[in-house]
């Protein structure tokens, strides 16, 4: 079976689609790999979460700082620390 010749614009469109699909696949693999890395180093956030829910920001910050030693790049932990630091600074006098 012989191939039907394609118009140049169709060939360019197919090449563009192939490049975009390859980029999307690489991005998905990077996201999956990052998720696996963060899941593997997931610290126990429970004590800090319990303190935060009870409106004890100083204790929550201390618990999350302890967890930070185990997982210094954990985005969930870093976001929670940033939130509690912001709230504590609003309450600070001076």
QUIKALIN-V553308 format. One record per pair of residues at least 24 apart in sequence whose C-alpha atoms are under 7 Angstrom apart, sorted by the first residue. I is the first residue (numbers start at 0). J is the second residue. If there is no record, write none. Layout:
I&J / I&J
This chain:
37&73 / 40&70 / 41&70 / 42&66 / 42&69 / 42&70 / 56&83 / 56&87
